Amino acid sequence: MLIPDDSYFRRMQAALSIRTRLELDALVFSSDVISVCYTRLAQLIVRERPEDLDNYSRVAAISDAWSVIDQVHVIRQIFQKNLAGRMGPMTSAWHASTEAATLLRNGMDHIAGNLTNLARRSGSPPPVLGALFIQQTIGGSIPVVKCLTLTAGQCTGGTSFNGPPIDSLDLVDRLVIEVQAFNHRFNLTTAVASLAPLLSAMAERVENDVNVALDEQQLSPAHDAAARAVIQTHGAIVTTLHFNGDDRVMTAAGG
């Protein structure tokens, strides 16, 4: 996962304002979605015969790719609105390098207009929601490059849909996952790899700022302990309904 289980973002203190906790909680969940979806995409290329993917798996993969794009866009929006003018070097660099995710997301929001533009092109139109490229390079005395292209639909005409460029002078072990749609291209691999250290640095900075602020206030032991206490949350809620015989009396138990 991009955010480890022991990260401060998973054990936020009561001293944080409700707005800040909501903002950080959104970052955590978006990052978790990115982690899960990207991991599933990376596993596709290591299959013995990735070309045997059925239609369900193809659609699931493209759905995962778009989920990563959606959540990268969410994180970019949080940074842009809540850190306007206050982004540090790491945050600014990540925000700038992931602009394609927002451009793709905007393209998704205006599909009706994009259909008209695609229809005006000469030749066969590409799939509306683009193509997903997964490329794995295995270095060695005899390098191996495995490429998998999945299209979001059946309109596969045109020559603009190509996988990531292969540098024959630098065939090292690596994985590259990209999406191309609406005349924009987004490198999921770069975005995910650079997000992990950014979130780690942010968590460390937020925790340090909170502790410094609490130390400066010199609260009583009881109030200090209450402010530093971790807000406990539950990610799953199970409700069981019990029907008692013919009386149809219903009781609920939650956990």
C-alpha positions in Angstrom: 0.0 0.0 0.0 1.1 3.6 -0.7 0.4 4.5 2.9 1.8 1.9 5.4 -0.4 0.7 8.3 1.8 2.5 10.8 1.5 5.9 9.0 0.3 8.9 11.0 -2.4 9.3 8.4 -3.9 6.0 9.8 -3.7 7.1 13.4 -4.7 10.8 13.3 -5.0 12.6 16.6 -7.9 14.4 18.1 -5.9 17.7 18.0 -6.5 17.9 14.2 -9.4 19.9 13.1 -12.4 18.0 11.6 -11.7 19.6 8.3 -8.1 18.5 8.3 -9.1 15.0 9.3 -11.6 14.9 6.4 -8.9 16.1 4.0 -6.3 13.6 5.2 -8.9 10.8 5.2 -9.7 11.5 1.6 -6.0 11.3 0.8 -5.8 8.0 2.5 -8.7 6.4 0.8 -7.8 7.7 -2.6 -4.3 6.3 -2.1 -5.6 3.0 -1.0 -7.8 2.7 -4.2 -4.7 3.6 -6.3 -2.7 0.9 -4.5 -5.2 -1.8 -5.0 -6.0 -1.0 -8.6 -2.4 -0.5 -9.7 -1.3 -3.8 -8.1 -4.0 -5.7 -10.0 -2.8 -4.0 -13.2 0.8 -4.9 -12.6 -0.2 -8.6 -12.0 -1.7 -8.9 -15.5 1.6 -8.8 -17.4 3.1 -11.6 -15.3 0.4 -14.1 -16.3 1.8 -17.0 -18.3 -0.4 -16.0 -21.3 -1.7 -12.4 -20.9 -3.1 -12.6 -24.4 -5.7 -15.1 -23.1 -7.5 -12.4 -21.1 -11.2 -12.7 -21.4 -13.6 -9.8 -21.9 -14.4 -9.6 -18.2 -10.7 -9.3 -17.3 -10.1 -6.7 -20.0 -12.9 -4.5 -18.9 -11.9 -4.9 -15.2 -8.3 -3.9 -16.1 -9.4 -0.7 -17.9 -11.8 0.0 -15.0 -8.8 -0.2 -12.6 -6.8 2.1 -14.8 -9.5 4.7 -14.9 -10.0 4.3 -11.1 -6.3 5.2 -10.7 -6.8 8.3 -12.9 -9.9 9.3 -11.0 -8.2 9.1 -7.6 -5.0 10.9 -8.8 -7.4 13.6 -10.0 -9.0 13.7 -6.5 -5.6 14.1 -4.8 -4.6 16.8 -7.3 -7.7 18.7 -6.5 -7.1 18.5 -2.7 -3.6 19.8 -3.1 -4.7 22.6 -5.5 -7.6 23.8 -3.3 -6.1 23.3 0.2 -2.5 24.0 -0.5 -2.9 26.9 -3.0 0.4 28.9 -2.9 1.8 26.6 -0.2 2.9 23.5 -2.1 6.4 22.4 -1.2 8.8 21.2 -3.9 7.8 17.5 -3.8 4.1 18.4 -3.9 4.5 20.9 -6.7 6.5 18.5 -8.8 4.0 15.7 -8.4 1.0 18.0 -9.0 2.6 19.3 -12.3 3.7 15.9 -13.5 0.2 14.4 -13.1 -1.8 17.1 -15.0 -2.7 14.5 -17.7 -4.9 12.7 -15.1 -7.1 15.8 -14.7 -7.1 16.3 -18.5 -8.3 12.7 -19.0 -10.9 13.1 -16.2 -12.2 16.2 -17.9 -12.4 14.3 -21.1 -14.5 11.7 -19.4 -16.8 14.4 -18.1 -17.4 15.7 -21.6 -17.9 12.4 -23.5 -20.8 13.7 -25.5 -18.7 16.5 -27.0 -15.8 14.2 -27.5 -17.9 11.8 -29.5 -18.6 14.5 -32.0 -14.9 15.4 -32.3 -13.9 11.7 -32.7 -16.6 11.2 -35.4 -15.1 14.0 -37.5 -11.7 12.4 -37.8 -10.8 10.7 -41.0 -10.4 6.9 -41.0 -11.5 4.6 -38.2 -12.0 6.2 -34.8 -10.1 5.0 -31.8 -12.0 3.6 -28.7 -13.7 6.5 -26.9 -12.1 5.6 -23.5 -8.8 4.9 -25.1 -6.3 2.1 -24.6 -4.3 0.7 -21.7 -0.7 -0.3 -22.1 1.3 -2.5 -19.8 4.9 -3.1 -20.6 7.4 -5.2 -18.7 11.1 -5.3 -19.5 13.3 -8.0 -18.1 17.0 -7.2 -18.5 19.8 -9.7 -18.8 22.1 -11.1 -21.5 19.0 -11.6 -23.6 16.5 -8.9 -22.7 12.8 -9.7 -22.9 10.1 -7.0 -23.4 6.5 -8.1 -22.9 3.8 -5.7 -24.0 0.1 -5.9 -23.4 -2.4 -3.5 -25.0 -6.1 -3.5 -24.0 -8.6 -1.2 -25.8 -11.7 0.2 -24.2 -14.0 -0.8 -27.0 -13.9 -2.2 -30.5 -13.1 0.9 -32.6 -9.4 0.3 -32.9 -8.6 2.1 -36.1 -5.9 4.6 -36.4 -2.2 4.5 -35.6 -2.0 6.8 -32.6 -2.3 3.9 -30.1 1.1 2.7 -29.3 2.7 1.4 -26.1 5.4 3.1 -24.1 8.6 3.8 -26.0 11.3 1.1 -25.6 14.8 2.5 -25.1 17.0 -0.2 -26.6 20.1 1.3 -24.9 18.6 1.0 -21.4 16.8 -2.4 -21.2 16.7 -2.7 -17.4 14.0 -4.4 -15.3 11.0 -2.2 -15.2 7.3 -2.0 -15.5 5.4 0.8 -17.3 1.6 1.3 -17.3 0.1 4.0 -19.4 -3.4 5.1 -20.5 -4.1 7.1 -23.7 -7.5 8.7 -24.4 -8.9 12.0 -25.6 -5.6 12.9 -27.1 -3.9 12.8 -23.7 -1.5 10.2 -22.3 -0.9 9.4 -18.6 1.9 7.4 -17.1 0.4 5.6 -14.1 3.7 4.1 -13.0 5.5 7.4 -12.6 2.5 8.9 -10.8 2.2 6.1 -8.3 6.0 5.7 -7.7 6.4 9.4 -6.9 3.2 9.6 -4.7 4.5 7.2 -2.1 7.5 9.3 -0.8 5.4 12.4 -1.1 2.7 11.0 1.3 5.3 9.7 3.6 6.9 13.1 3.9 3.5 14.8 4.4 2.5 12.4 7.2 5.8 13.0 9.0 5.4 16.8 8.7 1.8 16.8 9.8 2.6 14.7 12.9 5.6 16.9 13.8 3.5 20.1 13.4 0.8 18.7 15.7 3.2 17.6 18.4 5.0 20.9 18.3 1.8 22.9 18.6 0.6 20.8 21.5 4.0 21.2 23.3 3.8 24.9 22.9 0.3 25.0 24.5 1.5 23.4 27.7 -1.9 21.8 28.4 -2.7 20.0 31.6 -1.9 16.3 31.5 -5.5 15.3 31.0 -6.2 17.8 28.2 -2.8 16.9 26.5 -3.6 13.2 26.6 -7.1 13.9 25.1 -5.6 16.0 22.3 -3.0 13.4 21.4 -5.5 10.5 21.5 -5.9 8.7 18.2 -9.4 9.0 16.7 -10.6 5.4 16.3 -12.6 4.6 13.2 -14.1 1.4 11.8 -13.9 0.5 8.2 -16.6 -2.2 8.3 -20.0 -2.3 9.9 -22.0 -5.5 10.1 -25.7 -5.5 10.9 -27.6 -8.7 11.7 -31.3 -8.9 11.7 -33.0 -11.5 14.0 -36.6 -12.5 13.4 -38.2 -14.2 16.5 -40.6 -16.8 15.3 -44.2 -15.8 14.3 -44.0 -12.6 16.4 -41.7 -11.1 13.7 -39.9 -9.1 16.4 -36.8 -7.6 14.9 -33.6 -6.7 16.7 -30.4 -5.3 15.3 -26.9 -5.9 16.4 -24.1 -3.7 15.0 -20.3 -4.2 15.2 
